[in-house]
């Protein structure tokens, strides 16, 4: 089991590094990770591991795809979360996805606060909630800039791994 976790954390860590530097996650990295996750599940649980891997990937994908559809994240983030799921049991993929969402939310708020734009952003969101219309962030507003969400996915993955390791 340890080898799969090392592979997963290496892939997720590399994706986070690339996303931080270039604001993209290469498809080749995601495909390699999916292949490794599927192979690890089959090796560990036989052919039934293939089904487990597919369900877990679908969980990560299903949780993140609405955010992509609403313009809140890039397609690479959705694919990366699905890749992470291939290494996990369904419950763990669900926890990793939810922890990644929380890490992304906290990270985004910290970034906005560090730039002194928390009040400005909260006002914009309050207006949007009241009018049910999207207001584009100002050009200088950090909320409108790209966010390397692979870092949040890495943190959610690590958190899920630690939870399932120490909660036994």
Secondary structure, DSSP 8 states (H G I E B T S, - for coil): -HHHHHHHHHHHHHHHHHHHHHS---HHHHHHHHHHHHHHHHHHHTTHHHHHHHHHHHHHHHHHHHHHHTTSS-HHHHHHHHHHHHTS-HHHHHHHHHHHHHHHHHHHHHHHHHTT-HHHHHHHHHHHHHHT------TT-GGGS---THHHHHHHHHHHHHHHHH--
